[in-house]
Amino acid sequence: MSIKLLLDENLSERLLPRLSEAFPDSSHIRILGLGGVDDRSVWEQARAGGYLLLTKDDDFLGMSLSLGWPPKVICLAIGNASNAATAQLILSRLEEIRYFNDHPEAGFLLLKPAS
């Protein structure tokens, strides 16, 4: 079964083509017509659609702790990185993301570049 990512509004839609081979059927919150909605609505869309939520917004950590999962959340600690750097970080951690997706007790994953 493939992993579907839902990209939050703080990430560019232009990431989708770079991620499509590893994460087919992924989408972006704006593509789903939900640009500008609150975090809870993003959360609910990810849950309803069977997505892993990909974001740079650490507010989702609190939601993950208080509401549980699904959806599972991947938070990118990358600041204002380019789309190429963002995609490279995600793809370089593909095995970790797969493990996270399959682990029944994991709900939040923080990814940051190696220092």
Secondary structure, 3 states (H helix, E strand, C coil): CCCCEEECCCCCCCHHHHHCCCCCCCEECCCCCCCCCCHHHHHHHHHHHCCEEEECCCHHHHHHHHHCCCCCEEEECCCCCCHHHHHHHHHHCHHHHHHHHHCCCCCEEEECCCC
